Amino acid sequence: MSLFGKNKLPTLYQTESSECALACLAMVAGYHGLDISMLELRERFPISMKGATLRDVVEVANQIGFSSRPVRCEPAGLRRIALPALLHWDFEHFVVLERADKRGYRIHDPAIGVVHLSENELSDHFTGVAVILSPTDDFAGGELGEKLSLWQLLKRSRGMVPFVAQVLWLTAFLELFALLGPLFLKEVIDTGLAHRSFDLITAIAVGIGAIGLFQGLLSFLRDYVILYFGTSFNQQMMNNLFRHLLRLPMHFYEKRITGDLIDRYQSTDVIRRVFTSNLPTILLDGLVTVIALSAVFLISPILAAIALASFAVYLGMRIYFYSSMRTLTEKAVRARSEENGHVIDTLRGMQPIKIFAKELERLNIWGNFYARLINAEKDVGVLAATQSGFKLFILGVDTALCVYFGANLVAQGELSLGILLAFFFYKAHFTQKSVNFAERLMDLRLVAVHVDRLSDIALSEPEQQVQDKQPVTREAFADFRVAFANVGFRYAPLEPDVVQGASCELRRGEFVALVGPSGGGKTTLFKLLLGLLQPSEGHIEFNGTPLSELDIRQYRRHFGVVMQEDLLLTGTLLDNIAFFEASPDENKARRCAEIALILDEIEAMPMKLNTRIGDLGSALSGGQKQRILLARALYGEPEVMLLDEGTANLDQAVERQLLDNLTALGITCISIAHRPETIYRATKVLRLENGTLTDVTDAYADAQTPPQREEHEMKVRYLEPRPKNHSSNVALLMKLWDTPLTGEQQERLAQTAPVKQQRSEFGNLNNEGTPYPSQSCLVARFHPDFESVIEPGVKELLAVVAIDLDLVTYTSCQGHRYENPDTPTDERHVGIIARSAEEHQRVRGLFEDVARELNPGLADSAVEIAIMDHTVRDGDTIYPALDLYLSQREGHSLESYFAELDQASDTLITALRSRAEA
């Protein structure tokens, strides 16, 4: 509340990239008298990285105590709704509208601060949806949530009281000597010169010189104490902060931007300077201000009143500008954070930036960030210059008044000339110290900006308190059992479950394959197993004890983990394999590298294990990095290996040998897998789909023997001859690699409507009047992996029309091989889907033209179009992306070829869309 009964809307900033809605609600709550911290809101209503929907905003607002009413309106209509209100912004953001009138619109944006917009500017961002919030009877004012303060930081600092005491008494002596100067000068003028007492003048001069010597010594001692304590305090604070940072849960980092987090961490530099320099000086300046003011009052109450009034005016001016200075300082700090974050992201992503020639785009984006930073710093500088101008004006008027009235007092005989000079010395001392006191006091208040930013780290709850937790020893893994008991997990209370009702047991020595569609929650399940995430419902037990009761750090030490997003850190290969162990065992690191099949390649390097690598790049390939990560996981002698597609970058021969090596270790291995080689190894196969975890080991049992495994690995080598007199040949894109379809399933598929439709549309029947075997597999819903391999929208019918060239269609017909020795196996063909023969011809020409534009070197008979798992829309015609074939080439696996096809698909579809728009 303000002094005059008008509520004031605070400006709050979002910390997590997706919590703009929470920040807006906190601002509106503050306007109505509820000071609720972002930390409190974040803990009560966690928002996932996906952000909050309008429904989520209404739900959270209702729980805070608001009555929420979403409305649709035009920008002009915002002047008629109750304010402040939430606005939906740019279809991805929320802001608070504070004021709407003829002068424009005042917006509190939790991402950038307060902005003033015209109606046209607002129309560019406002989506037409607003949320009107009104406090209900359940709404209660006051404060909710803990906030970090300077006092809390002071209490945590050892040695603060002795430090302040030492600085105070040293500074007190310095100020005492400084106060003696005007008295000596008065005696020289009023006594020494008046009575021509040169002995007195000499004695005073010697005394002033001695005082100067002592001042120099005391000043050195004070600065040394400040430097010593400053170093000690900085080490304490940084050590405590970094230790706390390392103990924060994983979700803390997943929801924050690296650049912003680094900038918050560096706020400690500003806080340290305030503690070691400003705080003692504020105390001293305040004390000296009182002493100097007492001295000038003793000399002349009239002149002292003038000096005191001038200081009061100056202090009022600083207080008046404080709110604006804090807002501008916050904006400048956030602008610097955004600019730093952009630079960090650019350096990390330099390779794709170079590949896609996006240097200019990144430069332009950085230019916008930097312009925002420069403008914010300029605004701070302009306001500082304005305050400095006011200060000089106030002090100038103060001096003029003191000279005028002081001269009159001397003329009237009420003051001697020596006393007047002494007054001006004391008054100058008072002015200097009082102005310093006011400025440092405002600086102390402004440091709250950095303390608030630091509080996001300092007040976040650590992952686990070790006290009263059950230790986990290596012996506990001798015959361990991990049980998921009806485990459910969602990233936010208002979001759907990622995992629901998961129950299973994992035992020592098992090789478990976790399969399922991408994005289905398999990595989340790993994080739950490691205790990086906590179940929303149910629990996970280790040997009958819930993970929440275990020392989670000791528990994790017995796991070797390779995750998809794992990185190598700056250092040597030995450092990375030993994970920067203080005294790494080089022989052990070699053994781990040998098991991971990377030792020979390391030994071939000039520096061997001492080869240095960095986080921004190295001479290592993707497969080499992955094997070094595997060696790092093995270095800790784990009892359980968790591999999140830990062999995805390896060729089949290396993958097979590596899995042999892991199996020979006799440890438990749990692998998220999509590739057949890994799945065939498993003694247990678990499938996670639509949040449900099921044991599908039996479904894979038939493919465990080597002969059958080889047959599955050749899954796309099935040939089907094309009839010469047909205009097209319909075939199936079967990107499936599991159990072959049975004859009964094929028969059922052959009777489906889509198949009949295609048969009548293209007349693609063989000489016996029945569909080709590939046609009988057009619908694949019988297969358990259908959802994971076929994109939504392309699930009912997948077909390929081969261009009428003398080529061959390569098709995966599960469990069948059609051989034609006379057909060449290295030809390439163009594949599309078409609704009619005419459409076929038109699209064929389009595809061939685009293909040659992408690669002018292609021969007429070797035009290749690879479109997979995509849909190109042209009016009402849909072309699902479709032609799967594989030319067996030395050194290319099926999976790597899929990746090549996907990349070609993206390039082609971009070109096709550009052509269609043109």
N, C-alpha and C positions, 0 to 999 in steps of 0.2 A: 504494500500500500504506500502511496505517496503521502506527503505531509498535508496535502489539500484534498484528500479523499478520492483522488483519481488513481485507479489502478495503473500499474506500469507493466508492460509486457517485456519479460526478460529475453535476452538473446542467448540461446543455448546451441551448441554445436554437436553434431553426431560424431561419435568416435568410431563405431563400426560402420562399414560401408553400406549396411542395409537397415540402419536404425533411424532413418529420417522421421518415420512416423512417431516413434517414441520421443524423439527430441521435440517434435511439434506439440505432442500432448503435454510434455513437461513444461513447455513455454506457456501454453494456455492454462495449465494448472497453476503455475506461478502467478499468472495475471489474476487469478481468482483467489490467491492467498495460500496455495499449497506449494511449498518449496520442496519438491521431490527430486532427489538426485538421479542422474542417468544410471548410476550403478544400481540403485534400488529398482528402477524400472526394468533394467536389463535382467536382473535376477528374477523378478516376478513375472516378466513377460518376454522371455527370450525370443528373438527373431532370427530365423535362419538366414543364410546368405542369399536366399531367393527373395527376401524382402517381405513386406506386409501388403496384404490386399485391403481393399476398402472394408470388407467384412471384418478383418483382423483389427483394423483401427477402431471400428465401432465397438467391437467386443472389449478391447482394452480400455477404451474410454468409459464404457459402462461400469467396468470393474473399479475404475478410479473414483467414480461417483458422478459422472456426467450423464446427461441425457443427450444422446447423439441423434442427429437427423441429417442424413445425406440429402442433398438437393441438387437439381440441375439448373443452371442459370447461365446467362450470358455475362460477359465482363461488366456491362452497365448495371446488371442486376445485383452485383456484389455490394453496391452502395445501400441496398435496402435490407440486407441481412444483418443479424446480430454479429458483432465482431468482439474479439478475434475469432476467426474461423479457419479451419484447415482447407487448403486447396490442393487438388490433384494436379500435379505439375509435370509436363513433358511425358506423360504416360508411364513414368517410372519413379516418381519422387513426390514428396509431400512438403508443403510450406505453410506458414501461418500468415494470414492477411490481418494486419493490425489496423490499417486505415484505408478507407476508400472514399475519395471526394473529388471535387473538380481539380484539385492540385495534382492528383494522381493516386497511385497505390503504393503503400508502404508494406513491403514483404519482409518477413523474417525467415530467411532460408537457412536451415541447419547445416548446409554444406558450405555456404560462403558468407553468411551474415546478413545484415540489413541492406536491402536495396530499394530504390525508389524507381517505379516504372510508370510510364504513360499507359493509356488504355490499349494502344496498338502494341506496345511491347508486352504487356500482360497477355494479350490475345495470342501471341506467338507461343506461349508456354501453358496457359491455363486450358485444361481439357474440358471444362464445363461442369465439373463435379466439385462440390464443396460440402464440408461437414460442419454443421452448426452444433456447437457444444454449449450446453447450459448446465450449471451445477444443480444437482438434486439435493434432497434432504440428507442423503448419505454422504455428501461431499463434506470433508472436514479440512480446514486449513491447518497451518503449522508446518512442521518440517518432517520429512521422511527420508531416511537414508543417511549414511555416514559420509562426511566430506573431509577431505584432507586439508589441514591448515598448517601455517608456518609453525604454530606452537607445537603441533604433533611432531613435526620434524625436529624441532629443538629438543623436545623431551627424549627423542631417540638418539641424540648425539651425546656421546660421552665426552666429558671435559669441557662442556660449554660454559659452565659457571666459573671455573678457574680462569678460563680464557678471557671471559668478559671482565672479570675482576682485575686481571693483570693489565689488560688494555685500558681499563678505566683509570687505574691509579697512575699509569705512565702518562696517559693523556691529561690527567688532572694536573700533574706537575708541569707538563708542557704549557697548559693554559694558564697556570699560575704565573709562570715566568713571563708569559705573553702579557698578562695583566699588569705586571710590574713596570713594563716599558713606559706607558703614559705617565706614571707617577715619577719616574726618573726624569722624564722630559719636563714635567711641570717644575721640579726642583731646579733643573738647569736654567729654565727661563725666569722663574719667579725669585730664585735665591742666588744661584751662581752668577747669572749675568747681571741681575740687579745690584749685587754687592761686589761684583768683580772677584768672586771667590774661585780662582782657578784651581786651587787644591780640591775644592768640592767637585768642580767639573771633571777633574782628572779621576777622582775616586769613582764618580758615577760612570765615567766612560769605561774604567776597568771592570766595574761591576756588570755593565751591559755586555762587555766582551765575555766575561765568565759565564753569564747567563746564556749567551749564544752557544758556548761550548757545551754546557749541560743540555741545552735544547737539542743540539745535534746528536749527542749520545742517547738521550731519551727517545728521540725520534727513531734512531736506528733500532733500539731495543723494541719499541712498539711495533715497527714494521716487521721485525724478525718474528715476534710473537704471532702477529697476524698471518704471516706467511707460513709459519710452522703449523699453526692450528688449521689454517685454510687447507693445507695439504692433508693433514690428518683427517679433518672433517670430510673433505672430498673423498678420501679413500674409504672412510666409513660409509658414507651415503651411497657411493657407487657400488661398493661391495654388497651392501644390504639390498640395493635395488636390483643389481644383476642376479644375485642369488634368488631373490623373489621372482624375477622374470623367468628364470630357468624352471621354477617350480609351478608356474601357471599351467593350467590345463591346455590341451591341444586346441580346443575350440576357441580359446582366446586369440590365438594366432591366425586361425582360419578365417576369422571375421574382420581382420584388420589389414590395412595396407602397410607394406613394409616401410615406405618412406615416412609415413605419418608416425609409425611406431618408433623409428629411429629419432625423429625430431622430438618426440615426447621424451625419449630417453635422454636426449641432449639438453633438455630443459634444466637438468641438474646443474649445468655450468652457470646459468643465470642465478639459480637459487644459492649456489655456493658463494658467488660474489656478494650477494646481498647479506648472507650470514656472516661472512668473514670481514666485510668492509663496512657495509651500511649499518648493520645492527649496532655494533659498538659506537659508531660515529653518531648515530641518532641519539643514543643515550647521552653521550658527551656533549653533543651540540645542544641538546635540550637543557642540560645542566649549566653549560657556559652561557646560554642565552638568558637564563634566569639570573645568573651572577652579573653578567654585563648589564642587563636591564636594571638590576638593583643599583649598580654603580652610577648609571646615568640618572636614575631617579634621585640619588643622593646629591648629585651635582646640580640638576635642574629638573624639577618635576614637569615644567612646561615643555622643555625640549624632549624629555623622555616620553611624554604623552604623544608628541608628534611622531617619534620613532616607532612607538608601539602601535599607533593607528595605521602607519604605513605598512607595518608587518601584517596587521590584521587584514588590510585590503589585499595584500599580496597572497596571503593564505586563502582568503575567500576566492580569489581568482583561480588559484590552483585547484581548489575543491570544485569550483564550477566547471572547470574543463576536465575533471578527472574521468567522468563517465564517458565522454567522447574519446579521451585518450585511451581508455581501456578497450573500448570497442574497436578503435583503429589498430591498437596493438594486437588484439586477438585476430583481426583480419590479416594483419601483416604476418603473424606467426603461422596462421593456417595457409596463407599463400606461399610462404617459404616451404612449408611441409609438402604442399602439392607439387611445387616445382622440383623439390628433391625427389619425391616419389616418381615423378615422370622421368627424371634422369636415371634413377635406379632401374626402372622398368625398361628404359631404352637400352641401357648397357646389358641387361640380362637377355633382352630379345634381339641382340644385334644381328645374329645369324639370319633369322627370318626377315628382318628389316632389309638386310643386304640382298637376300634372295629375291624378295618381292619388290626391290627398288623403292622402298618407302622412306628413304632418308628425308626427302623434302617434306613429306607429311608429318613425320615426327618432329622435324625442325619447326614447322608451323605450329604444331600443338604446343611444343615447348615455348615458342615465342608468345603464345597466348598466356600460358602460365606465368612466364617471366614478366610480361607486361602487367599482369595482375599484381605480381609481387612488387614491381617498381612503383606502380600506382599506389599500392597500400603503404609502402615505405615513404613515398612522397607525401601522402596524407598525414602520416605520423610526423614527418619533418615539418610540414606546414603548420600543424598545430603546435609543435614544439617552438617553432620560430615565433608564432603568435604569442605564446606565453612568455618567451624571452623578451619580445618587444614590450609587452605589458610590464614586465619586471623592471626593465630599464626606465620606463616612464614613471612607474611608482617610486622607484628609488631616486630618480632625478627630482621629482616633486618633493620628496622627503628631504633631500639634501638642501634644496633651495629654501624650504621653510625653516630648516634648522639654522642655516647661515643667516637668514633674515632675522629670526628671533634671537639667535645667539649674539649677533653683532649688536642688536639693540640692548641686550642685557649687559654686555661689556660697556657700551656707551653710557648706560645708566649707572654703572659702577656696581652692579649686582654680581658680576663675575669678573675674575681677572683674565688676562689673555692666556696665561698658562693653564688655568682651569678650563677655559674654553677649548684649548687645544687638546687637553686631556679628555674632555667630553667627546670631541670628534674622534679621538682614538677609540674610546670605549664604545661610542655609537657605531663606528665602523666595524668593531669587533662584534657588537650585537647584531648589526645588519647581516654581516657575513654568516655568523653562526645560525641566526634565525632563518635566513633564506636557505642555508644548507639543510637545516632541520626540516623545513617544509618540503624541500625537493626530495630529500631522502625518504621522508615519510610517504610521499606520493609514490616514489619508486618501490617502497616496501609494499604498498597496496597494489601496485601494478604487477608485482611479482606473483600475485595471486593468479594471474593468467597462466603462468608456467606451473604453479602448484596444482591448479585445476587440471591441466593437461597431464601432469605427472600422476595425479590421483587415479587415472584410469589404470595405470600399472600398479601403483602402490596399494590400492584398496581392493583389487581383484583377489578373490579367494584362491589360494594355492591349490594344486591338484589334490594333495592329501597330506594330512598331518600324520607324521610317523608315529607319534606317541600312541601307545596301547594297540599297535598293529602287530599281527602275528608274523614273525619272520618266516622267510621261505628259503630253505636250504636246497642244495643239489640232491641230497638224499631223498627229498620229498618227490623228486621226479623219477625215482627208481621204478615206480610202477604207478605212475600218476593217472588221474582221470579228471577230465574237464567236462562238466555237464552244463548244457544250456537248458534252463528250466523255464519254459514258457516266456522266452525273452522277447520283448518288444522294444522298438526304438523309433523315435521321431526327432527330427532336428529342432522342432519348436512345438509348443503345446497345440497351436492352431493348425499344424500341418499334418498330412496323413502319415501313417506309419511307413517307415522304410523296411523295417523288420517287424513281423507280428507272429506271436505265438511260436517262436523257434525253440525246438527242443531236440537235443541230440547229445551223444556222448563221444568224446575223443579219448583214445587210450594210447599208451606208449607203444611205439613201433609201427603204428599205422601210417600208411601213405594215403592221405585224404585229398581228393580232388573236389574243389568247390566250383561248380559250373552254374551257368545261368546267363540271362541277357545282360549286355553292358548297361551300366547304370541301375542295376537291380538291387544293389546294396551289399555286394560281396566284400568290397573293401571296408564298408561300415562294419560288417560282421568281424573282420580282422581287428578293427580298432576296439570293438567291444571285448573281444577275447584278450587284447593287450591291456585293457583298462584305460585306454585313451578316451573312450566315451563311456558314459554310464547308461545302463538300460532304463528306458522309460517305464517298463514294467517287467516283472519276472526278475531272475537273477542268474548269475553265472557262478558255478562252484568249481574250486580246485581241490580235489581230494576231500570233497564234502564241506569245504569252508568257502563262504561267499568271497568273491574278490574284494569286496568293500572292507573286509576284515583283515586283509593281508597287507603286508608292506609291499606296495605295488612296484616300487623300484627294484627291490630284491627279486620279485616275481619276474619282472621283465628281463632281468640280467640272464635268465636261463633260456631266453628266446633268441634265435637268430632270424632277423627279419629283413626282407628286401621288398620295399614298396615301390609302386609305379613312379611316384614323384621323388624318390630318394635322390640326393645329390652328393657328389664328392666335394670336400671342402678344400680350401687353399692350403697346400702343404705338399709333402712328398707322398709317393705311393705307399711307403711304409707307414707314414703318419695316418693315412686314410684307412689302410687295412687294419692297423692296430687302434684305430679311432683315437689318435693322439694320446695314447697311453704314455705316461711319464717315462717309463723305461721299456720300450717295445722289444719283444722277443723276435729278432729277425728270422731265426730258424723256424719259429712257429708261423710267422707271416708267410714264409716260403712254402711251408706245407699247406697252408690254407690256399695260397695262390695256385699250388699244384692241383689240389682237389677241384678248384674252380676253373682249371684248364687255362690259366692266364700266365703261369710262371714262365713258360718258354718265351712268350712275347715280352714279358718284363725283362728277362735276362738279355734279350736282343737289343734293349735300349741302352744307350751309352752310360746313363747314370743308374740303370737298373732300379732297385727299390728306392733310390734317392732321387728319382725323376720327380720334378716338381710339376704340380698341376694347379689350376686355379678354378674359381667358381664361374668365371666368364668364358671358359673354354680351355681346351687342351688338345694334344695330338691324338687323343684316344677316340676310337670309334664307339658307337653305341653299344655294340656287343662287348667290347673291352671294358667299358664303364660298368656294364651290368655284371660282368664276371668279377671285377674288383669289388663291387658291392656285395657279391656273394662271398668273396674271400673275407670281407669285413664281417659279414654275418657269422662266418665260421670261426673267426679268430676268438670269439668269446666262449668257444667250446659249448655251443647251445645244446640243450636237451630237445628242443623243438625248433624246427625251421618253418617259418611262414614266408611263402613266396607269392607275392601279388603279381602274377604274370612275370615271375622272376627269370624266365628263359625266353621271353618274347622276342628279344633281339638276336637270338642265336639261330644258326642254321640247324637242320635236323640232326646232322651227325654229331655236332658239338653238344646239342641238347641231350641226345641219347646218352653220350658218354658222361655228361655232367650228372644226369639223373642216376646213372649207374653208380657214380661215385657217392652221391648222397645216400642212395639205398645201402651201399656197403658200410656206411657209418653206423647204421642201425638205430638212427634217431628218428623221432616222429617228424613227419613232413606233411604240412598242410599247404596246398597250392591252389590259388585261384587260376583256373585254366580254361582256355578256349581251344588250345591245340591238341590234336589227337595223341601225340607222343606222351604228353603229360597225363592225360586222362587214362590211357591204357595201362599206365603204371599203377594206378590207384588200387588200393585194397578196399577203399570205401569212396563212393561218389555221392556228394550232396548237391542238391540243386536248389538254388534260391531264385524264386520267380514270384513277382507280385507280392513280395514280402513274406512268402511262405517257404520254409525250409523243409525239403523232403529228401529221403534217402532213395536214390535211384541206382544203387549199385547193381541190382539184378538186371536192369535194362542194358548195362554195359558189359555184363558177364561174358556174353558170346564173343566179344571182340578182344579177349585177353590173350588168346594164343597167338604166337608169332605168325603163322600162315594167314590167319584172318586179319591180323593187324596190317600185314603187308598189303592185303587186298584193299583194306580201307585207305591206306596211304596212297593208293593208285586211283582214288575215287573220281578223278576227272579225266581219266585216260580212256573213256568209253567212246567209241566211234559209232556214228550212225550215217550210212550213205544217204545222199540226197537224191530223190527221184529226178531224172533229167527233164521230164516234160511238165513239171509243175512250176508255177510262177513264184512260189514261195514254199518254205518248209518250216512248219511250226515245231519248235523244240522248247524244252523247259530249262529255265535257269534253276538248277538244283544246287544251291550253295549249302548242302547238308553233308555231314560227314559221320553219321552214326549208323544205326542198324538199318540194313536194306529193307525196302518195302516188300511185303509179302504179296503173293499173287492175288489173294483176296482183297488186299488194300488197293492194289492196282485196278482190279476189276471195279471196285466201288468208286474209285476216282474217275475211271473211264466213263461212268454213267452220270457224272455231275453236269449240271447245266452249262457252266462255262466251257467245258470241253466240247459239248455238243454244239454250242454256239460257234466256237472256233472251227469245228469240223465243217459246219454248213457255210461259214463265211469264207473259208479259204479252200474248201474242198480237199483238204490234206488227208486223204486216205491212201493207204497202200493198196497193192493189187488185190488184196483179200477183202477190202472194204472195211477194215478196222483201223483204229488209230495206231500211229506209230508208238512204240514203247515210251518214247519221251512225252507224247501227248497224254498218255495215261497217268502221268504224274503231275498234271498241271496244278492241282490243289494239294498242298502239303500239310494240312492241318492235323493229320494223324501223327505227325512227328513231334516229339516233346520239345525239340529245339526250334520249332517254327518261329516263335516270337522273337528269339534272339538273332535270327539271321535274315529275316525279311522285314523291311521297313513298313510301318503302318501306312495304309493306303495302297499298298501293292501286295495285298495278302490273298486276294481271291483268284487272281489270274496272273501268272508270270509266263510270258511266251517270248519267243524270238523268231523274227522273220529274217531268214538269211537272204542276203542280196543274191540275185540270180547270176552268180559268178560260178566258174568251175572251181569251187573251193569245197570245203567240208565243214559241217557243223560239229563242234565239239560239245558234248553234253554229258553231264553227270547223271547217269541212270543207276541209282543205287543198286548194287548187287548184280548188275548185268554188264556184259562186255560184247559189243558188236564190232567185229573186226572186218576191215576191208583193206587187204594188203595193197591194192592198187591206188588207194587214196593217199596223196602226200600228207605228211603230218606237220610240215613246217609252214604251210600257207596261212595267211591271215584273211579275215573276212569282216564285212561290215554287218552289224546286227542292229535291228530296230524293232519296234512294235508298230503295227499300222492297223487301221480299221478297215481298209479296203486296198485293192490293188492300185488304184489311182493314188491314194494317200501314200502307199508304199513307194511308188516311183518318185513322187514329189519329195518325200522325206529323204529317200536315198540320195538324191541329187544334193539336197541341203547338207546332209551329213558328209558326203564326199568332199564338197567344197570347203566346209569348215575344217575337215581333217587335213586337207592340203594346206590351208592357211596356217594351221598350227604347226605343220611339218612339211615344208615345201619339197623336201627330198623324197617323199613317198612315191613309189611307182604306182601306175594306174592299177596294177593287179595286186597291190599290197596295201590297200587303204584299211587302216585299223581304227575302229571306233569302239572305245571301251566305256560303257555306261553301266554302273552298278548301283543298286539301292538308291536311286534318285528318281525324281519325277519331273519331266519338263512339261509345262502346261502351255498350250497354244490354243486359245479359245476354249472350245469344249473337248478338244482332243487331248488325251493323256498318253504320254509315252513313258511307261515305267522303264527304268533303266536296266538294260537287260542282257546282254549276251555274254554268257560265261564260256570261255574256252581256255584251254591251257596248251601252249606249245612247250613241250618239255625242253628246257634249255639247261645246259650244264651250269651248276652253281645257283640256280633259282629254285626256291621252294614254292609250294603252292601259296603259302601265306604271304611271302614277299611279293609274289605276283599279284595277289589280291590287293596289296597296298599300292602297287604300281597302277592297277586298274582304277582304284579309287581316286588316286591323284589325277589320272587322265580324265576320269569322269568329271571331277570338279572343274578342270580347265575347259573341257568341252561344253559343259552345261552353261558356264559363264559366257562362252563365245556364242552359243545358240541363243541365249536370252538377249545378248547385245544385238545379234542379227535380227531377232524377232522384233525388238523395239525399233530398230532402224527401218 
